[in-house]
C-alpha cells in the first residue's frame, strides 16, 4: 500500500467515527465515559467532535489531481 491509499483509508475511518458520534452521541458518550458518561453535556461534546471528525475526514479524503500539495 502506498501512502496515499493509507491516508484515504484513515480519512474514511475518521468519517465513519464522526458519523457514529453524530448519529448516536449518547451511546458514544457511554462507551467513552462509562455508565454516567451520557449525562450532562457529554453527548453535546461527542456530537461536536463527531462533526469535526467528519469535516476533517472529508477534507483529507478529497482526491485532488490539480497539482495541489497537502
Secondary structure, 3 states (H helix, E strand, C coil): CCHHHHHHHHHHHHHHHHHHHHHCHHHHHHHHHCHHHHCCCHHHHHHHHHHHHHHHHHHHHCCCCCCCCC
